Every structure is written in C-alpha cells, then in structure tokens.
Amino acid sequence: MAPDPRSDEGVLATIKKLVQDEHELHSQGTLDPKAKSKLDALRVELDQCWDLLRQRRALREFGEDPDKAKVRSASVVEGYEQ
C-alpha cells in the first residue's frame, strides 16, 4: 500500500521519484529543449516538495498539526534565498 501523499512518507516518496526522473534525464547526456524544460519543471516540483516537508516538520516541532502545511506556489518557493 502506498503512503498517503500528504504525509511525510508520501512527500518523501514523491521526492525520491522526482530525483529518479532527474537522474534519468541527466543520464541522456545533452538535453534537447523539451528535456531541459522538463528538468526545470522537475526541479521546481522538488523545491516545492522539500518546502512542504520542512513546513510539516516545523509545524510538528511546535505542536501544530502538520496537515496544515500547504504546497506553496513555484514563484514563492523559487524566490527563497539559498
């Protein structure tokens, strides 16, 4: 049975799948524009998943319900400082 996609385990499973997809794209060598676009989209989705997981963990740490965490838009997540 697959984990609930909204749980920490579900988010981690999504991250694992996205990383596998990213590695598959990189293994192709030189990427055409379509593959580059897909890679960019994967990276944004990965950033959103990591952000969601950090939100869930922070809420839990402070005694809040981790299910209150929400996926933030790409423009918000991509605007964070590294």
Beta strands, then each sheet from edge to edge (+ up, - down):
end
